[in-house]
């Protein structure tokens, strides 16, 4: 396995990639090899890839013969985000390979990937959520400006998905939080899902010796 650094956007991404790395390679990722450019509990975000710490870490890893993998959200415009991130390579003279979540071609984020890898047995939970969103869209509150309701964020959907499947104790509730999720729990997630093939190919292609 090559020396590497995987740079993601936040704590939830970090935990997912720690678990996914373990799943596909059969070993834990080296300490501090999966990180995000945030500080003091703050998440990263694509703009923070320009931070002195992030740029310095990438340069150092390259100098030591390692490879940098940047895996960030595509958000609302895949090609614009790709162009913004690749411009950092030229601006700061750093080297990295880029993958945009959820699948390196569609708009979206980590939550879109997660929605596509839930255990199929739990699809009724997501179906209920879709019905819930549809009903919220019909509601009109005259005293609210605007009177239409705000549909909860995708992060809320994933949170609710896990909350319905886990118990009510404090220990179980902690497992809902981004940094504590167990993506290797086959009752909740399917890390062998076909949807993950582009990401799996990206990781294998860059991290294994040819």
N, C-alpha and C positions, 0 to 999 in steps of 0.2 A: 504494500500500500504506500502510495506517495505521501510525503509531508503535505499537509493542506490546512487551510483556514476557510471555513464556511461562514459567511457573514449574512445575517438575516435581520429582519426589522424589529423584532421584539421578543419578549419572554415566551409567548405562545409558540412562535415559530421555532425558537431555540429548543423547546421541549419536544416539539414534533420531530425536528431533525435529529435530535439525540436518539429518540426512539426508533425512527425510521432507519437511521444508520445502523443501529444495533440489529434491527430486523433483517436488513438485506446483506450485511457483511458479517453478522454473527459475532460481533465484538463491540465493546463500547468505543465511542469516538475518543481519541486522546484528549486529556484535560485541556480546556480552553481552546479547542480547535473549532468549536461551534459557538459563535458569539454574535452580539449585535452592538452597534456603535453608541447606544445610549449609556447614560451614567446615573448612578445613585437611584436606581429603580425606574428611571425614565426609559421609555422604549427608544428604539433607534429611529427608523424612518429614513427615506431615501436621501433627504437633504443632509442627514448626519453622516452619510458616507464620505462627505467632504471634510469631516472634522479632522483635526490634527492627529488625534489618536488613531482613527480609522485608517487614514492615509499612511501614517507611520507604521502601523502593524502590517499593512499589506506590503509595503516596501521591504520591511524586515523579513517577512516570510518569503518573498521573492528572492532576496539576497541569500537566504539559507537554502535555496533550491526548492522551495515549496510552491504550491499552486493556490491561488485565491479563487474562491467561488462565491459570487454575490447572488443571493436568491431573495428577491424582493417581490412585492405585489405589483401586478400590472395596473391595478386600479381601473380608472375609467377609459384609458387610452393606451393600449399595449405598445404601439410603435412610438408614441411620444415619450412614454416612460423609458423605453429601451434606448432611445436617442439621448435622453437626459442623463442616463446612467453611463452610457458608453462615452459621453463627452467628458466625464470625470477622468477616464483613462488618459485622454490627451491633455486635459488641463493640468493634471497633477503628475503625469508620467508614471502611472501605476499599471500593473497587469492584473487582470482578473477575467474569468469566464462568467457569463451572465445567464441566469434563468429567471423568468418572470412567472410567478404564481398567478393562476392555478396550474396551467399546463404549457406555458411558454408560447401560447398563441392567442388565447381568449382574454378578454378583460376580466378583472376580478381580483381575488385576494386569497389568503390562506383559508378563510372560512368557506370559500367556494370549493376549494379542494376537499376540505373536511366533509362538506355536505355530500360529496360524491364518493366518499369511502366509508360511509356508515355501514354497519352490519345490516344487510338487506332485511333481516328479521325485524329491524326497528323502523322500517320505512313508514309504518302507520303513524309514528310520532311526527315525522316530517309532513306527512299528509295532513295531520291535524293542524300543524303550524301554518300550512298553506291556506287551509280553510279559515283559520284565525285572521291571517293577513287580509284575505278577501273580504271578510266581514268588517274588519276595521276600515277598509277602504270605502265602505258604504255609509259609514257613520258621519254625521254632519252635526257639529257642535256650534250653535249660533254665537255663543259667548267666546269662542276661540278664534284667534286670528293667525293664519287663515282657519276657517271653520272645519276643514278636513283634518283628520287625525294623522299624526306622524307614525309611519310604519317602523317598528323596532329594527335596529341595525342587525346585520348578519351575525355579528358577535353575540347578540342576545339570543338568536336562534340556536347557535351551537351551545351556549350556556344552558338554555332551556332543555335542549336535547339530552344533555348529560344529567341535568337536575331531575328529569323524569325517570331516569334509569338508576340513579344512585339513591342511597338511603337518606334519612333525615338527620343522622348524627353529625356532630361537628367534624369528625374525621372524614365522613363521607362527603360533607359539603366542601371540604378543602380540596377534594379531588376534582371539583368542577372548575377551579381557577386555572387560568392559562398555564402557569408554570408547574402545576401538579398533575396534569392530565396524564393518563396512561394510555398511549396510543397503541400499545401492544396488547391491550385487553380485547380479545377477539369477540367478546360479547358486545362491544361497542363499535369497534372499528375493523375494517378489512384492509390491511396493509399489502395484500396481494391483489387488490383491485386493479383492473385493466386501466383505470383512469390514471394510475400512478406510473404507467410505463414510460412516458416522456421524462419524468423526473428521475426514475430509476436509471434510464439510459444515460442521462446527463451525469449522474453521480458515478456510475460505473465507468463511463467513458473518460472522465477526468481524474478519477482517484485510483484506478487500478493500473498496474503496469501493462503496457501494450505487449 
